[in-house]
Structure formats: C-alpha cells, structure tokens
Amino acid sequence: MKRVVITGMGVISPLGNDVHTFWKHLTEGKSGISPIDSFDVSGSKTKIAGTVRDFDAEERWGRKEARRLDRFSQFALAAAEQALESSGIQLDQIDRERLGVYVGSGIGGITTLIDNVHTLNERGARKVSPSLVPMMISNAAAAQISIRLGALGPSLSPVTACSIGNTSIGEAFNAIRNDDADIMFAGGAEAAITNLSLASFGNAHALSARNEDPAAASRPFDADRDGFVMSEGAGILVLESLESAIGRNAPILCEVLGYGASSDAYHMVASHPEGTGAYLAMKNALKKANVSAEDIDVVSAHATSTKAGDLSETLAIKTLFGELAYDIPVTANKSMLGHMLGAAGGVEAIALTESLRHGIIPPTINLQHPDSACDLDYVADGPRQQSLTIGLSNSFGFGGHNSAIVLKKYE
C-alpha cells in the first residue's frame, strides 16, 4: 500500500480566509461567531452565525464567473486554489489522468434554490435561471474544482451530512492507496446560513439562541450549552502519494495514516446515546492506521455544543481509550468556528495538521461550567504546547454517518 501525505491546504472560514490567519486566530482562542447582518433575522430565534467575512468572489474571478457559482462553490474553489498554490503543483507537469477531486457539501446551493423559488413565485417560470440546477446540486463544488484543475481522475461528491469532510479525505486516501490516483483534492464546503435553515434548525431546538453574547454561544462540553451555531466556509487539502510528493520535491505537511467509517443505525438526527457508531469509526481508523490507543496524542472532537452529541462523543472516546481517555487532550474547534456542517471535517483536518506541525493544541473556549458527564481533558485553559506525533479527528453527521481520520507528523 502506498503512503499518503498532505502537501497543500486551503481554507475559507469565519476565522480567516487563508491557513495562516485561520491558524493564528484558532490558537489565540478567537471566536468567529457574530450577529447575522447579511439578511433580516428579526423573525428568527437565532440571530448569530459563523459568517465568512472579507470574501469578494467578483474581485477574485470577475462578475460573470462569480455569478455562475453558488456561495458554497465559491468557497470551495477559493480554498482549492489556495491548496494548489501551497502544494507547488505545476498542472502542466503532472499526469492529470491521475489527478482527482473528492469534495462534498451537505446542503449544496440552498441560497440559489431559495432565490429561484422566490423568482418563480413572484415573476413566473420564464424568469427562473437556467443555471439553477448546475449551481445548486451538491456535486457542483467538486465539478468546478475538477474543471478549473483539468483533473481527469476520479471525481466524487460524498453526501454524509456533517461528516463529509472526513469522508472525502478518507475516500481520497483510499483512492491513492489503491493506486487509482497520485494526487487528490479533498474536503468539503458549505454556505447554508439562510432564514430557512435558521427556522428549521431553530424549530428543532438544535441552535443556540445566545444572541446577546455570540462569542460565548458555541460551548462544547459546557453544562450551559444550548445548541450549535451554524457556520460556513470550506476546507480543501491536497493528498498525494509519498512517491509523487518526493518526486516533485513537494512541501510535505503531514501523513494520513488511516480512515474509519460507520453508521449509528439508530436515528435520523439523534446521536447514539452510547456513542456506538462514533466508537466504531474511531476504532476502525486506528486499525487501518495500524496504531494503538496509546499512540494517539490528541483528539480533535466533532463536539458541536449539543447536549446529546457532546455526551455521546465523550462516551465513545472513553469506550475506545479506557482509562487512557483521561490523559489524552481533546480539543473542540467548533467552540470558535461554530458548526461548518459539510465543511467542518476538512477545516478541522487542516487544524489538526497544523497542530501536529507546530506542537500546539488549540483551546476549547467557553468551557466555564463543565458538564459533570463530560469529564475529559478538553484543553479549556488556553492553547497548549506539547510534543505531538499522531492525532485523531472525528466528524459525525445526521443519519448516523460517522468518519474518523488518523494523521501523523511527517518525519
């Protein structure tokens, strides 16, 4: 089996639109949650979100091109362009039949869909955009990246809800290991902050309504947590066979060791109360990586700041690691980022890569009154410097989709 490494990364997020800014703010414990000001939220219970700021698609690609892309595809393409640049890949010097793209989105172009429903109702069928379908479908981001790169290899848009990022990375890892490709762009993108989404999640009592203090709203493992905070953005990584990376003298950022997936087979929106599926995904990832529980130095938790979800993941970690669970730092990026849905796994994989490279674990902010049932080391006292070699990153989604990846500092 081929070894697989990460040679490029790109991020669009509420904490910054490049990896350096994102990582700086993450390790500083800065919150990216703020009041929603892009549309009227006076009728919504939740009026806050993790909004991407200072992103101008028209400035990047021109008005005509930008208008052909839904916001989630804009984020994905911008992150992919960053990843391409950081990887040093010269597209005219590689075999593009061996270049693939695995990038997914949980909700796809919902803004485009809503806009066109309004147009249909107010102005009639003839005014609906002919670009509606290619803009809204969830595979649009993967397709747009493939077109931009001229990537002729395998292309896939996994839809596993909020575990998409890890699913994409894991399946891309498998594609390279199985010799179906040399280089894969992998990750997820999302831009689903709309009144409709806020209404639906809000009526399901899933969202935090801590509108008066946005920065404190996302609080994984805290006894006072009252739901997740919607967020948006994209995280794209370049995965490459070690042979290919060495052959072109690429910057090797990290190694991908393993990937595990599972299903709760329990409920459409509720986590398994005992964390069974989460445990199985982590166990399978460690098995594929050929590492033991003792080898894991840090866990990047899914940790959305919901009562049931955080407890379920804590129980899964305890089941997997036993007494060791109390000695392994667990960090929750969503305390600062909010929940980026289909983009979360890709962005959090970038964060874990940077953790392993720099020996810094980002903090879990807002953990002021720990839930007595969530009693692990969640790095609540600020960023932590320590020697790190191997990390585990979790992503779970509606429908019981679970995925976990194991990354290792490249040596």
N, C-alpha and C positions, 0 to 999 in steps of 0.2 A: 504494500500500500504506500502511496506517495505521501510525503509530509506536506502539510498545507500551512502557509503563513499569510499574515496580513501585511500588505505593502502600501496601502493607501486608505485614507479615511476622509469623509466629508460630512458636515453636519449643518443643519438649519434648525434652530431651536429658540425657545424663549430666553435662553441664557447666552445666546450669541450665534452668529451665522458663519463661524469658522471654528476649527478644532481648538486653536489656541485660546480664543476668547471664551468658548464654551468651557474648556477645562479650567481656566483661571477662575471663572465665576463659580463653577461647581465646587472647587476645592476651598473657595472662600466662604462657602455656605450661603451664597446669594440666592434669593428666591426669584423665580421668573414669573410669578403669578401676579396679576394686576387686574383692575377693573376693565371690563369689556367696553371699548369705546368705538368700535367699528360699525356697530348697528345698535338699534334701540332694544335694550333689555329690561325696560320698565315693567313688562308683564311677566318676567321670569323670576323664579325663586332664587336662582343662582345668577349672579351678575359678574362673576370673575372667571378668569381662564388664564392659561399659559399661552399668550399670544406672541407670535413671531413679529418682531419689530424691525424697522430699517431694512425691509426687503422690497426691492423695486424690480419687478420682473421686466417691465418695459425698458428700464435702464440697462438691464442685462442683455436682453435679446431683441429689443425693439417692440413697438406696439403691436404690429401684426402678428409676430410669432407669439408674444406673451398672451394675446387674446385667444389663441388656439389651445391654450393649456389651462386646465383647471388648476386651482391653487396647489393641490396635493402633488400634481405632476411638476409644477414649477419648483416646489421644494425638492422633490426627488432629483430632478435634472440638475439643479444648482448644487446639491450635495454630491452627485455623481461627478460633476465637472471638477469640484474640489478634490475628490478622491483620485480622479485621473491625474490631476496636476501633482498631487503629493506623491503618487506612486512612481512618477517619472516615466510612465509608459509612453512610448512613441508608437502611435497606432499604425503608422506605415512600416514599422519594423517588426510587427508581431503577426502571427497567423490568426486572422480574425475568425477563421472557422473554429478556432479553439478558444474563442472569447465569448463568454456567456453573461446573461443578466438574470438574476433571481431577485426581484423586488416586488413587494406586495403592499396592499393597502386594505384596511378593514372596511372602510366605508366608501372609498373612491371619491368621485366628483360630486359630492352631495350639493355643494353650492351651485354648480352648473345645473343640476337637476331641478333644484328649488327655483332658480331663476327662470328656467324654461317652463315650469308648471305655472308660474305667475304670468309669463308671457302668453301661454296657451289660454288661460282663463280670462285675461284682460284684453288681449289683442287678436286671438284666434290662431288656428292651426298653421296658417301660412307664415306666421311670424316666428314660429319655433325654429331654433337654429339647426341647420343640417349637421352641425358639428356636435350636437348634444351627446349622441351615443359614444363616439370616439373620445370625447372629453370626460365623460362620467364613468365609463367602465373601469373596474379596479385594476385591470392589466395595463392601463394607459401609461402609468409611470414606467413600468418595465419596457414597454414598447418604445416610448420616447427615448429612453436611455439607449436601447439597442440601436435605434435609428441614428442617434447622434454619434455613437461609437462605431457604427458599421459592424456591430457584433453579430456574427453569423452562427455562433454556437448556441447551446441550449438556452432557452428563454422561458421563464416561469414566473407566475404571479400568485404565490400561495395566499390563500384566504383562511387564516386560522385565528381570526379576531386579534386580540391583543398579544398573541404570541408570534405574530407574523415575522417580526424582525429576526428572532432566533430561528424560526422555521426556515426562513430564506437563507440565513447564514449556514445553518446545519445542512440543508439540502445542497447548497453550493459547495460546501466542504466535501460532501459525499460525491458530487459530480467530479471534482478534481481527484479525489482519492481513487475513484473508479476509472480514471483516465478518459472521461468524457469531455474534459476541457483542461486548459492550462491556467486560465485566468477567469475569475468570475466577479462581477459587481453584485453585491448582495446587501439587502437591508429592507427598510420599509419607509413609507411616507403617509402622512395624514393631514387633512385640513378640514375638520368636521365641526368647527365651532360655529354653530348656527342656532337660531331661535328654536328650530325644530328639534335639534339634538338636545339642547338645554331643557326643552319641555319634556321630552321623552325620558331622558335620564333623571331629570328632576322629579317627575311624577312617579318614577320607580324608587325614589328616595335613595338614589345612588350618589348624588352630587353633594359636595359640601356647600352649605349656604352661609359660610362665614364671610359674608360680603364686606363687613366693616373692617376686616383685617386680612386682606388677600394673602399677604406673605406668610401668614400663620395657618392658612386653610388646609394645606396638604400636610398631614401629620401622621405618617405611618407609625403603627405600634403604640400610639398615644391613646390613653384612656378616653380622651375627649375628641377623638376623630369622629367626623360626621359624614364622611363620604369622600370620593375622589374629586379632583379638579381636572376638567378637560383641558387638553393642551394640543399643540400641533407642531409640525416640523418634519424632518427627515434625517435618517442616519444611514449612510451608504459606506460600505467597506469594500476594498479590493482584496479578494482572496486569490492566492496564487500557489502553484506547486513550488516547493523549495527549489527544485531543479531550475525552473523557469526564472525564479527570482534571483538566484545566484548567477544564472547565465547572463542576465542583463544588468547585474550589479545594482539591484533594486534596494531601496531602504526597507529593511525587514523590521516591522514594528512589534510583532507578536506571533506566536504559533497557535493554531487551532488544533486542539488535541482530540476533542470528542463532542458528540451531539446525541442527545436523547430526547425522545418524544413519547407522549402517552395521551390517553383520554381519561377523564374522570368517569365517563359513562354514568353520570349522576343527575345533572340538572342543566337547563339551558343557560341560566345566568348565575346560579349559586355555586360557589366552590365546594368541593367535597369537604364535609366538616372535619374529617380526619386527615385531610391533605394527601389522600392516597395517590391521586394522579400526579400531583407535584412531586411526591416522593419517587414515584416510578420514573418520571422524566429525569430527575437528578441522578438516580441510581443507574439508569441506562447510559447517561452521559459519562459518568465516571467509568463504567465498564468499557465503553467504546474507547475512552481515552487511556485505558489501562493504568488508571491511578486509583489509589485508595482514599478513603475519607481522611486519613492522616496527612495526605499530600496537599489538601486544599487549605490555602492561606487566607482566602477572603471569599465571601458570598455576596454577589450583587442581587438583592432581592427584588421580586416583582413588586410587592408592597405598595398597593395603590392607595392606602389610607381608608379602607373599608373595614368595618368590624369583623365580618366573616372572613374576608380574604386574607388579612394580615395574620389572623389567628391560624387559619388553615395552613399558610406557608410556614409559620413558626413550628407547628406540629410536624410538618413534613421534614423540616430541617432537623428537628430532634429525632425523628424516626431514622433518618439517614445517618446522622453522625453520632447518635447516642450521647454519652457524656461529653464527647469532644465538641458538641454543639455549643457549649458554653465558653469554649476557648477560641472559637473562630469568629472574627469580626464579620458582621452583616451590615451592609450599607444599603440605603434606600434613596436612589437618585430622584425618585418621584416626589420626595419631600420638597425639592427645589424646582423640578421641571414640571410637576403635575403629570398627568397621565396622557402620554402622546399616542395612546391606542396602538394602531398598527406600526407606528414609527418607534415605539418605545424600545423594543429589543435591539434595533440597530444602533440607536443613540446610546443605550446602556452598554452595548458591546464596545463602543468607542471609549466610553468612560472607563470600563474595566481594562481595556488595552492600555490606556494612559496610566491607570493605577499601577499596573504591573511594570510599566516602563520607568515610572518615576518613584515608585515605592511610597505612594500616598493614597490613603483611603479617604474618599470624600465623606463628609459627615451626613448623618440623618438629622436634619434640622427639625425644630418644632416638637421634639420628643421631650416634653416637660413633665408630663404625668404618665409614666409608663403603665400600660395595661398589665395587670398582675399576671395574666396568662401569656403575655408576650415578654419573656424574661431573658432574652439572649443579649449578646453584646452588639448593640445597633450603632455604635460609633456616634453617640449622641453628644459627645463633649467637644466637637470640632474635628477638623481633619486630622488624620493620624498618619505619622510617618513610621513605616516599618518595612523590613525586608519582605518582599512578595515574589513568589515564583509562579504559583498556579492559582487561578481564580475560577469560580463557577458563577454563571449568570442565568437567572431564571426569567421566563416570560410565560404567562398564563392568559387564557382568553375565554370569552363566552363560548358556551357549548362544551366546556371541559377540555379545550385544547391546551396542552402543556408542552413546553420545549425548554431545554436547558443546554448550554454550551460550556465547554471547558477550554479556557485559554491559558497559555503558558508564556512567561517571559522568554524571549528568544535568546538563546545562548549558543 
